[in-house]
Amino acid sequence: MKIIKQKSTQIIMLPHEQLPFEMLANRKYFELLIQRYSFGQVDQIRDPNGTMSSLLFSNGLYHVESSPDVAIQRLSVESRKVVIAIEGATSYAEKMWGEIREALHVVTPTNDNNDLTPVLVTNESEIMAHLDFPAGAFFSSPFDDFFQKEVIEKTSSSLATSHIGSSGVSFSIDYVPETDMPNDRRINLVRKEFNIKTAIGYPVNDQIYSSSGPISTDVHIDLLQHLEKILK
């Protein structure tokens, strides 16, 4: 396995009334984040009533010692949610949240009832990598036979014979709460997708794949390595 690119998104849910959202919307304070992460743009997103619903920072840089800077795609701050999307490993997003949490304490001093401890942290990631197996390995023999025989027959005509090449698979993931916390905190556990497919712009024979799922980059890489062992 050879990693070509990785992206990560971390979603941090906070208790109600802890995030100093209204104060952060003041230029005096959001300039702190602009300066720290060299954001090229900041937008105030408003709902149909004109009330600000989020602050969206984009095109920033996260400085890493002894390594190239990591591109920050966006930082979104809402009344109780922070979303960090970067072109790098989840570990950088985690460190960035730690820094942002400290910066927010400048806006509003911490105390026992307001220490900005998340009630829920979730991760999403995208990995592009070379994996040592052909795209056709995604399907079992009976499933592949169905497409190569039945589907080709039904989709061919006198004008042209169809050809089917497997390019990937996708699964939906639903979450069943094991505790009352999500409901008590009014947090919806929405359906997510996990998929792996031939990367756009690459020939199938190059065995370059793109995968996305609701997991951190390190867990994602472990899963892809395990898949490679099974299918190679």
Backbone as JSON, one array per atom type, in Angstrom:
{
  "sequence": "MKIIKQKSTQIIMLPHEQLPFEMLANRKYFELLIQRYSFGQVDQIRDPNGTMSSLLFSNGLYHVESSPDVAIQRLSVESRKVVIAIEGATSYAEKMWGEIREALHVVTPTNDNNDLTPVLVTNESEIMAHLDFPAGAFFSSPFDDFFQKEVIEKTSSSLATSHIGSSGVSFSIDYVPETDMPNDRRINLVRKEFNIKTAIGYPVNDQIYSSSGPISTDVHIDLLQHLEKILK",
  "N": [[0.86, -1.2, 0.0], [0.56, 2.17, -0.88], [0.31, 5.37, 0.16], [-1.17, 8.12, -1.38], [-2.64, 10.48, -1.05], [-4.29, 12.08, 1.67], [-7.2, 13.07, 3.46], [-8.91, 14.7, 6.11], [-11.7, 15.12, 8.3], [-12.91, 16.58, 11.19], [-15.5, 16.56, 13.52], [-16.75, 18.41, 16.08], [-18.83, 18.34, 18.77], [-20.33, 20.43, 21.12], [-21.42, 21.24, 24.51], [-24.54, 22.98, 25.01], [-24.54, 26.55, 24.98], [-21.85, 26.93, 25.64], [-19.88, 27.56, 23.76], [-18.41, 30.55, 22.74], [-19.97, 31.98, 20.67], [-21.24, 34.36, 19.62], [-19.5, 36.38, 20.48], [-17.18, 35.58, 19.19], [-17.79, 36.16, 16.62], [-17.18, 38.79, 16.36], [-14.89, 40.98, 14.83], [-12.53, 41.55, 16.23], [-11.95, 39.21, 17.61], [-12.22, 37.0, 15.79], [-10.17, 37.57, 14.12], [-7.96, 36.62, 15.43], [-7.92, 33.87, 14.86], [-7.66, 34.0, 12.1], [-5.1, 35.13, 11.81], [-3.53, 33.21, 13.1], [-3.8, 30.89, 11.56], [-3.52, 31.67, 8.96], [-5.74, 32.16, 7.26], [-7.37, 32.56, 4.14], [-9.84, 33.52, 3.65], [-12.9, 34.56, 5.2], [-16.22, 34.0, 6.09], [-19.44, 35.11, 7.04], [-22.08, 33.21, 7.67], [-25.51, 33.37, 7.16], [-28.89, 32.79, 8.27], [-32.22, 32.5, 6.72], [-33.55, 34.53, 8.08], [-31.69, 36.4, 8.55], [-30.07, 36.07, 10.72], [-26.92, 35.28, 12.05], [-25.57, 32.13, 11.44], [-23.29, 30.62, 11.28], [-19.68, 30.8, 11.3], [-17.41, 30.77, 8.71], [-14.29, 29.8, 7.93], [-11.73, 29.65, 5.5], [-9.26, 28.17, 3.24], [-6.72, 27.97, 4.66], [-3.63, 27.45, 6.58], [-1.95, 24.93, 8.36], [0.65, 24.88, 10.52], [3.38, 22.7, 10.66], [5.96, 21.39, 12.53], [9.15, 20.76, 11.17], [8.08, 19.6, 8.9], [6.18, 19.8, 5.81], [3.73, 22.45, 5.59], [0.27, 21.93, 6.42], [-2.61, 21.96, 4.46], [-5.54, 23.74, 5.26], [-8.76, 23.14, 4.59], [-11.25, 24.07, 5.48], [-12.64, 25.75, 8.31], [-15.28, 25.58, 10.34], [-17.46, 27.26, 12.45], [-20.07, 26.97, 14.63], [-22.97, 27.53, 16.74], [-22.82, 25.47, 18.61], [-21.09, 23.68, 17.53], [-18.04, 22.66, 16.02], [-16.24, 22.36, 13.05], [-13.55, 20.89, 11.47], [-11.67, 20.7, 8.61], [-9.13, 19.26, 6.87], [-6.25, 18.8, 4.69], [-4.81, 16.35, 5.4], [-3.58, 14.12, 8.0], [-5.75, 12.79, 10.58], [-4.71, 13.26, 13.08], [-3.55, 15.79, 12.96], [-5.79, 17.42, 12.76], [-6.87, 16.94, 15.27], [-4.9, 18.1, 16.93], [-5.12, 20.71, 16.06], [-7.71, 21.36, 16.94], [-7.22, 21.35, 19.7], [-5.61, 23.63, 19.91], [-7.39, 25.6, 19.01], [-9.31, 25.45, 20.97], [-7.9, 26.45, 23.16], [-7.54, 29.04, 22.21], [-10.16, 29.95, 22.18], [-10.64, 30.19, 24.87], [-9.46, 32.54, 25.4], [-11.29, 34.31, 24.48], [-13.49, 33.82, 26.14], [-13.12, 33.28, 29.49], [-12.2, 30.15, 30.99], [-14.08, 27.96, 33.16], [-15.42, 25.86, 35.8], [-17.88, 25.17, 34.73], [-17.67, 25.68, 32.1], [-15.63, 24.57, 30.19], [-15.27, 23.86, 27.61], [-15.35, 21.15, 26.9], [-15.87, 18.55, 24.68], [-19.01, 16.93, 23.9], [-19.31, 15.06, 22.05], [-17.22, 13.67, 19.58], [-16.58, 13.19, 16.24], [-15.23, 11.57, 13.32], [-14.28, 11.89, 9.87], [-12.89, 10.65, 6.84], [-10.78, 10.67, 3.91], [-9.0, 8.66, 1.72], [-6.52, 8.33, -0.7], [-4.88, 5.89, -2.48], [-2.37, 3.56, -3.65], [-3.22, 0.27, -4.1], [-2.57, -3.17, -3.85], [-4.27, -4.9, -5.64], [-6.59, -6.02, -8.16], [-9.36, -4.13, -9.55], [-11.52, -5.78, -10.1], [-11.54, -7.59, -8.06], [-13.25, -6.83, -6.08], [-15.72, -8.06, -6.23], [-17.48, -11.08, -5.56], [-17.42, -14.38, -7.03], [-20.09, -15.43, -7.81], [-21.58, -13.03, -7.8], [-20.18, -11.46, -9.61], [-20.46, -13.04, -11.86], [-23.19, -12.74, -12.33], [-23.36, -10.06, -13.23], [-21.64, -10.15, -15.47], [-22.91, -11.93, -17.13], [-25.9, -11.91, -16.99], [-26.54, -9.1, -16.74], [-25.03, -7.91, -18.78], [-26.2, -9.16, -21.0], [-28.79, -8.04, -20.89], [-28.32, -5.36, -21.26], [-27.09, -5.03, -23.65], [-27.31, -4.53, -27.26], [-28.39, -4.64, -30.71], [-26.92, -2.67, -31.75], [-24.7, -2.27, -30.15], [-22.46, -4.02, -27.97], [-22.52, -4.34, -24.54], [-20.12, -3.61, -21.96], [-18.89, -4.46, -18.82], [-17.15, -3.19, -16.14], [-15.91, -3.57, -12.94], [-15.69, -0.99, -10.59], [-15.72, -0.24, -7.97], [-17.08, -0.25, -4.58], [-19.84, 0.53, -2.39], [-21.15, 1.31, 0.82], [-23.82, 1.85, 3.1], [-23.96, 3.23, 6.37], [-25.58, 2.94, 9.34], [-26.35, 4.19, 12.6], [-27.04, 2.86, 15.74], [-28.02, 4.04, 18.75], [-26.4, 3.29, 21.83], [-26.68, 4.31, 24.28], [-28.47, 6.83, 26.19], [-27.43, 9.27, 25.68], [-27.1, 10.64, 23.05], [-29.8, 11.32, 22.43], [-30.55, 12.75, 24.73], [-28.86, 14.92, 24.49], [-29.76, 15.98, 22.2], [-28.68, 15.18, 19.72], [-28.38, 14.12, 16.48], [-27.72, 11.05, 15.05], [-26.63, 10.6, 12.09], [-27.01, 8.87, 8.92], [-24.15, 7.47, 7.34], [-21.7, 7.09, 4.7], [-19.6, 4.5, 3.45], [-17.08, 3.96, 1.2], [-15.19, 2.55, -1.52], [-13.36, 2.99, -4.43], [-12.2, 3.0, -7.86], [-9.86, 5.52, -8.38], [-10.73, 8.72, -9.63], [-9.64, 9.77, -12.81], [-7.53, 8.08, -13.08], [-6.25, 5.21, -14.79], [-7.9, 2.01, -14.66], [-6.17, -0.17, -14.45], [-4.0, 0.84, -13.11], [-4.42, 0.58, -10.44], [-5.08, 2.48, -8.5], [-6.81, 3.74, -5.85], [-9.66, 5.38, -4.38], [-10.95, 6.09, -1.24], [-13.51, 6.63, 1.14], [-14.86, 7.37, 4.39], [-16.57, 7.21, 7.63], [-14.47, 7.53, 9.67], [-11.31, 7.86, 11.42], [-8.15, 8.85, 9.92], [-6.02, 7.1, 10.55], [-7.29, 4.72, 11.39], [-8.67, 4.21, 9.04], [-6.6, 3.73, 7.2], [-5.54, 1.38, 8.32], [-7.71, -0.36, 7.86], [-7.75, -0.43, 5.04], [-5.27, -1.58, 4.51], [-5.7, -4.1, 5.58], [-7.75, -4.97, 3.88], [-6.32, -5.06, 1.49], [-4.58, -7.21, 1.99], [-6.43, -9.29, 2.02], [-7.48, -9.32, -0.59], [-5.4, -9.3, -2.49]],
  "CA": [[0.0, 0.0, 0.0], [1.28, 3.43, -0.93], [-0.63, 6.47, 0.3], [-0.94, 9.25, -2.28], [-3.24, 11.67, -0.46], [-5.28, 11.82, 2.72], [-7.94, 14.22, 3.97], [-9.66, 14.36, 7.33], [-12.66, 16.08, 8.84], [-13.29, 16.28, 12.57], [-16.7, 17.3, 13.93], [-16.75, 18.51, 17.54], [-20.1, 18.82, 19.33], [-20.12, 20.97, 22.46], [-22.67, 21.5, 25.24], [-25.21, 24.25, 24.72], [-24.16, 27.78, 25.69], [-20.45, 26.99, 26.04], [-19.08, 28.19, 22.71], [-18.67, 32.0, 22.7], [-20.2, 32.19, 19.24], [-21.54, 35.75, 19.29], [-18.29, 37.18, 20.65], [-16.22, 35.18, 18.17], [-18.19, 36.81, 15.36], [-16.59, 40.12, 16.33], [-13.6, 40.95, 14.13], [-11.43, 41.56, 17.2], [-11.64, 37.85, 18.04], [-11.98, 36.03, 14.72], [-8.86, 37.89, 13.55], [-6.98, 35.75, 16.1], [-7.85, 32.63, 14.1], [-7.14, 34.32, 10.77], [-3.66, 35.32, 11.92], [-2.87, 31.98, 13.52], [-3.83, 29.86, 10.52], [-3.35, 32.31, 7.64], [-6.93, 31.94, 6.44], [-7.5, 33.5, 3.04], [-11.21, 34.03, 3.55], [-13.83, 34.28, 6.28], [-17.59, 34.38, 5.71], [-20.49, 34.99, 8.04], [-23.23, 32.55, 7.05], [-26.73, 33.8, 7.84], [-30.1, 32.06, 7.92], [-33.15, 33.36, 5.98], [-33.99, 35.67, 8.9], [-30.58, 37.32, 8.69], [-29.29, 35.75, 11.92], [-25.71, 34.55, 11.72], [-25.65, 30.74, 11.87], [-21.94, 30.05, 11.38], [-18.51, 31.48, 10.76], [-16.7, 29.83, 7.85], [-12.92, 30.18, 7.57], [-11.27, 28.74, 4.45], [-7.95, 28.38, 2.61], [-5.72, 28.26, 5.68], [-2.46, 26.59, 6.69], [-1.59, 24.46, 9.7], [2.09, 24.74, 10.53], [3.89, 21.48, 11.28], [7.41, 21.46, 12.7], [9.99, 19.82, 10.41], [7.3, 18.99, 7.82], [5.44, 20.82, 5.05], [2.47, 22.89, 6.17], [-0.93, 21.18, 6.02], [-3.67, 22.85, 3.99], [-6.82, 23.7, 5.94], [-9.83, 23.43, 3.64], [-12.23, 24.95, 6.13], [-12.95, 25.7, 9.74], [-16.64, 26.08, 10.51], [-17.82, 27.43, 13.85], [-21.49, 27.25, 14.85], [-23.28, 27.82, 18.14], [-22.38, 24.37, 19.47], [-20.35, 22.72, 16.72], [-16.85, 23.09, 15.3], [-15.85, 21.39, 12.03], [-12.21, 21.14, 10.95], [-11.4, 19.87, 7.43], [-7.75, 19.51, 6.44], [-5.67, 17.86, 3.74], [-3.78, 15.66, 6.16], [-4.03, 13.09, 8.94], [-6.67, 13.19, 11.65], [-3.92, 13.73, 14.23], [-3.37, 17.23, 12.83], [-7.08, 18.04, 13.1], [-6.98, 16.86, 16.73], [-4.01, 19.12, 17.49], [-5.68, 22.02, 15.73], [-8.82, 21.61, 17.86], [-6.64, 21.71, 20.98], [-5.18, 25.02, 19.83], [-8.58, 26.45, 18.91], [-9.94, 25.44, 22.31], [-7.13, 27.41, 23.97], [-7.82, 30.39, 21.7], [-11.51, 30.33, 22.61], [-10.57, 30.57, 26.28], [-9.09, 33.96, 25.44], [-12.54, 35.03, 24.27], [-14.28, 33.67, 27.36], [-12.33, 32.51, 30.44], [-12.74, 28.86, 31.37], [-14.43, 27.69, 34.55], [-15.88, 24.48, 35.96], [-19.07, 24.95, 33.92], [-17.42, 26.11, 30.73], [-14.26, 24.23, 29.82], [-15.29, 23.48, 26.19], [-15.16, 19.71, 26.72], [-16.88, 18.06, 23.73], [-19.88, 15.83, 24.28], [-19.15, 14.05, 20.99], [-16.26, 13.98, 18.51], [-16.61, 12.18, 15.18], [-14.24, 11.79, 12.27], [-14.47, 11.39, 8.52], [-11.61, 10.7, 6.15], [-10.64, 10.23, 2.53], [-7.66, 8.17, 1.44], [-6.19, 7.89, -2.04], [-3.7, 5.05, -2.31], [-2.17, 2.41, -4.53], [-3.46, -0.99, -3.39], [-2.1, -4.26, -4.71], [-5.26, -5.85, -6.1], [-7.36, -5.48, -9.28], [-10.7, -3.66, -9.2], [-12.45, -6.88, -10.19], [-11.51, -8.39, -6.84], [-14.31, -6.4, -5.16], [-16.92, -8.88, -6.32], [-17.38, -12.54, -5.48], [-17.68, -15.02, -8.32], [-21.51, -15.42, -8.21], [-22.02, -11.66, -8.05], [-19.54, -11.05, -10.85], [-21.1, -13.8, -12.95], [-24.49, -12.12, -12.59], [-23.16, -8.88, -14.06], [-20.99, -10.48, -16.73], [-23.83, -12.69, -17.97], [-27.27, -11.4, -17.03], [-26.63, -7.66, -16.97], [-24.51, -7.62, -20.13], [-27.22, -9.58, -21.96], [-29.94, -7.13, -20.86], [-27.93, -3.99, -21.61], [-26.53, -5.02, -25.01], [-28.3, -4.43, -28.33], [-27.82, -4.88, -32.04], [-26.01, -1.56, -32.06], [-23.45, -2.37, -29.37], [-22.4, -4.97, -26.86], [-22.06, -3.63, -23.34], [-18.98, -4.16, -21.21], [-18.97, -4.04, -17.42], [-15.93, -3.28, -15.34], [-16.18, -3.15, -11.56], [-14.82, 0.12, -10.22], [-15.73, 0.01, -6.53], [-18.25, -0.64, -3.8], [-20.27, 1.54, -1.43], [-22.04, 0.8, 1.86], [-24.38, 2.83, 4.02], [-23.75, 2.88, 7.77], [-26.51, 3.55, 10.27], [-25.9, 4.07, 13.98], [-28.07, 2.61, 16.74], [-27.47, 4.5, 20.03], [-26.31, 2.33, 22.93], [-26.98, 5.05, 25.5], [-29.44, 7.91, 26.01], [-26.72, 10.54, 25.51], [-27.45, 11.41, 21.84], [-31.15, 11.87, 22.54], [-30.54, 13.75, 25.79], [-28.13, 16.1, 24.0], [-30.39, 16.36, 20.93], [-27.71, 14.94, 18.66], [-28.85, 13.14, 15.51], [-26.69, 10.2, 14.47], [-27.12, 10.46, 10.71], [-26.42, 7.81, 8.08], [-22.9, 7.79, 6.67], [-21.33, 6.18, 3.62], [-18.21, 4.03, 3.34], [-16.91, 3.45, -0.15], [-13.87, 2.46, -2.13], [-13.55, 2.92, -5.87], [-11.06, 3.45, -8.66], [-9.72, 6.97, -8.29], [-11.05, 9.44, -10.85], [-8.48, 10.27, -13.54], [-6.5, 7.04, -13.17], [-6.69, 3.97, -15.44], [-8.21, 0.94, -13.72], [-5.01, -1.06, -14.27], [-3.0, 1.46, -12.21], [-4.78, 0.14, -9.09], [-5.14, 3.63, -7.6], [-8.17, 3.75, -5.32], [-10.09, 6.44, -3.47], [-11.87, 5.54, -0.25], [-13.98, 7.59, 2.14], [-15.67, 6.74, 5.42], [-16.72, 7.95, 8.89], [-13.43, 7.06, 10.58], [-10.08, 8.64, 11.38], [-7.24, 8.4, 8.87], [-5.21, 5.95, 10.96], [-8.17, 3.54, 11.31], [-8.96, 4.01, 7.61], [-5.42, 3.11, 6.59], [-5.49, 0.0, 8.82], [-8.73, -1.13, 7.16], [-7.33, -0.63, 3.65], [-4.17, -2.54, 4.52], [-6.31, -5.42, 5.8], [-8.44, -5.31, 2.64], [-5.3, -5.42, 0.51], [-4.11, -8.58, 2.3], [-7.48, -10.23, 1.67], [-7.8, -9.32, -2.02], [-4.25, -9.36, -3.4]],
  "C": [[0.89, 1.24, 0.0], [0.26, 4.57, -0.9], [-0.23, 7.62, -0.61], [-1.46, 10.55, -1.67], [-4.2, 11.25, 0.65], [-5.91, 13.14, 3.17], [-8.71, 13.78, 5.21], [-10.57, 15.51, 7.73], [-13.01, 15.65, 10.25], [-14.45, 17.18, 12.95], [-16.78, 17.25, 15.45], [-18.07, 19.11, 18.0], [-19.86, 19.22, 20.78], [-21.46, 21.14, 23.18], [-23.26, 22.85, 24.84], [-24.63, 25.37, 25.59], [-22.71, 27.82, 26.15], [-19.58, 27.72, 25.02], [-19.41, 29.67, 22.63], [-18.9, 32.48, 21.27], [-20.4, 33.66, 18.88], [-20.3, 36.64, 19.43], [-17.26, 36.86, 19.58], [-16.53, 35.82, 16.83], [-17.66, 38.23, 15.24], [-15.19, 40.04, 15.73], [-12.41, 40.9, 15.09], [-11.0, 40.14, 17.55], [-11.42, 36.89, 16.88], [-10.69, 36.35, 13.96], [-7.76, 37.04, 14.18], [-6.81, 34.45, 15.33], [-7.3, 32.87, 12.7], [-5.62, 34.44, 10.81], [-2.94, 34.01, 12.23], [-2.76, 30.97, 12.38], [-3.81, 30.41, 9.1], [-4.54, 32.06, 6.71], [-7.04, 33.01, 5.36], [-8.87, 34.13, 2.96], [-11.99, 33.67, 4.79], [-15.21, 34.8, 5.88], [-18.52, 34.2, 6.9], [-21.73, 34.44, 7.33], [-24.47, 32.88, 7.85], [-27.93, 32.98, 7.36], [-31.07, 33.01, 7.2], [-33.64, 34.58, 6.76], [-32.87, 36.7, 9.11], [-29.74, 37.1, 9.92], [-28.08, 34.92, 11.53], [-25.79, 33.14, 12.29], [-24.29, 30.09, 11.99], [-20.9, 31.01, 10.84], [-17.72, 30.45, 9.97], [-15.35, 30.42, 7.44], [-12.43, 29.17, 6.52], [-9.89, 29.14, 3.94], [-6.88, 28.8, 3.63], [-4.56, 27.28, 5.65], [-2.24, 26.21, 8.15], [-0.1, 24.16, 9.69], [2.52, 23.5, 11.3], [5.4, 21.57, 11.35], [8.1, 20.37, 11.89], [9.23, 19.08, 9.31], [6.62, 20.1, 7.03], [4.15, 21.21, 5.78], [1.31, 22.07, 5.61], [-2.02, 22.17, 5.62], [-4.94, 22.63, 4.81], [-7.9, 24.07, 4.92], [-10.85, 24.38, 4.25], [-12.25, 24.72, 7.64], [-14.31, 26.35, 9.9], [-16.97, 26.12, 11.99], [-19.29, 27.8, 13.93], [-21.73, 27.42, 16.35], [-22.86, 26.71, 19.09], [-21.56, 23.32, 18.72], [-19.16, 23.38, 16.04], [-16.48, 21.99, 14.32], [-14.5, 21.81, 11.45], [-11.97, 20.18, 9.79], [-10.02, 20.23, 6.9], [-7.31, 18.47, 5.42], [-4.49, 17.16, 4.41], [-4.4, 14.67, 7.13], [-4.94, 13.66, 10.01], [-5.91, 13.74, 12.85], [-3.68, 15.23, 14.17], [-4.66, 17.98, 13.17], [-7.27, 18.04, 14.61], [-6.12, 17.93, 17.41], [-4.56, 20.52, 17.24], [-6.85, 22.35, 16.65], [-8.29, 21.99, 19.24], [-6.2, 23.16, 21.02], [-6.37, 25.97, 19.78], [-9.27, 26.55, 20.25], [-9.22, 26.42, 23.23], [-7.44, 28.84, 23.53], [-9.2, 30.87, 22.14], [-11.55, 30.71, 24.08], [-10.09, 32.01, 26.45], [-10.35, 34.81, 25.29], [-13.4, 34.99, 25.52], [-13.51, 32.78, 28.33], [-13.02, 31.21, 30.83], [-13.1, 28.82, 32.85], [-14.98, 26.28, 34.62], [-17.07, 24.16, 35.08], [-18.86, 25.28, 32.44], [-15.97, 25.84, 30.34], [-14.15, 23.73, 28.38], [-14.93, 22.01, 25.97], [-16.24, 19.17, 25.79], [-17.76, 16.97, 24.34], [-19.79, 14.71, 23.25], [-18.14, 14.56, 19.97], [-16.33, 12.85, 17.49], [-15.62, 12.57, 14.09], [-14.72, 11.24, 10.93], [-13.13, 11.52, 7.8], [-11.72, 10.22, 4.71], [-9.18, 9.82, 2.31], [-7.55, 7.83, -0.04], [-4.88, 7.12, -1.95], [-3.59, 4.03, -3.43], [-2.32, 1.15, -3.68], [-3.21, -2.14, -4.35], [-3.19, -5.3, -4.95], [-6.05, -5.2, -7.24], [-8.76, -5.07, -8.83], [-11.73, -4.78, -9.24], [-12.53, -7.73, -8.94], [-12.58, -7.98, -5.84], [-15.48, -7.37, -5.14], [-16.61, -10.37, -6.23], [-17.77, -13.14, -6.82], [-19.16, -15.03, -8.71], [-22.01, -14.02, -8.56], [-21.45, -11.17, -9.38], [-20.16, -11.76, -12.04], [-22.45, -13.19, -13.33], [-24.34, -10.92, -13.52], [-22.62, -9.24, -15.44], [-21.92, -11.25, -17.67], [-25.19, -11.99, -18.1], [-27.34, -9.92, -17.41], [-26.12, -7.29, -18.36], [-25.54, -8.0, -21.19], [-28.36, -8.57, -22.05], [-29.59, -5.72, -21.31], [-27.29, -3.89, -22.99], [-27.66, -4.92, -26.04], [-27.62, -4.74, -29.65], [-26.82, -3.8, -32.42], [-24.66, -1.71, -31.35], [-23.59, -3.41, -28.27], [-21.82, -4.24, -25.65], [-20.88, -4.35, -22.7], [-19.04, -3.61, -19.8], [-17.62, -4.24, -16.75], [-16.21, -2.78, -13.94], [-15.19, -2.08, -11.16], [-14.82, 0.4, -8.73], [-17.01, -0.46, -5.88], [-18.56, 0.47, -2.8], [-21.26, 0.92, -0.46], [-22.58, 1.97, 2.67], [-24.22, 2.31, 5.44], [-24.73, 3.66, 8.62], [-26.05, 3.26, 11.7], [-27.1, 3.9, 14.91], [-27.5, 2.99, 18.1], [-27.49, 3.4, 21.09], [-26.61, 2.99, 24.27], [-28.02, 6.13, 25.18], [-28.77, 9.25, 25.68], [-27.1, 11.29, 24.23], [-28.83, 12.06, 21.93], [-31.22, 12.98, 23.59], [-29.89, 15.06, 25.33], [-28.69, 16.62, 22.68], [-29.39, 16.3, 19.78], [-28.26, 13.84, 17.76], [-27.66, 12.37, 14.94], [-27.12, 9.84, 13.05], [-26.38, 9.35, 9.97], [-25.15, 8.34, 7.41], [-22.63, 6.76, 5.58], [-19.87, 5.78, 3.74], [-18.06, 3.46, 1.94], [-15.45, 3.37, -0.53], [-14.08, 2.24, -3.62], [-12.26, 3.31, -6.58], [-11.01, 4.97, -8.66], [-9.98, 7.62, -9.65], [-9.76, 9.97, -11.49], [-7.36, 9.26, -13.69], [-7.05, 5.82, -13.91], [-6.93, 2.88, -14.4], [-6.99, 0.07, -13.44], [-3.93, -0.47, -13.38], [-3.25, 1.09, -10.75], [-4.64, 1.29, -8.06], [-6.59, 3.78, -7.16], [-8.4, 4.95, -4.41], [-11.14, 5.85, -2.54], [-12.25, 6.63, 0.73], [-14.86, 6.87, 3.15], [-15.67, 7.53, 6.71], [-15.76, 7.47, 9.97], [-12.21, 7.97, 10.46], [-9.14, 8.08, 10.32], [-6.43, 7.18, 9.28], [-6.03, 4.66, 10.93], [-8.46, 3.2, 9.85], [-7.81, 3.29, 6.93], [-5.29, 1.66, 7.04], [-6.5, -0.88, 8.08], [-8.31, -1.43, 5.71], [-6.17, -1.61, 3.55], [-4.71, -3.96, 4.71], [-7.04, -5.88, 4.54], [-7.44, -5.75, 1.57], [-4.78, -6.83, 0.73], [-5.13, -9.63, 1.86], [-7.6, -10.41, 0.15], [-6.61, -9.49, -2.96], [-3.96, -10.8, -3.86]]
}
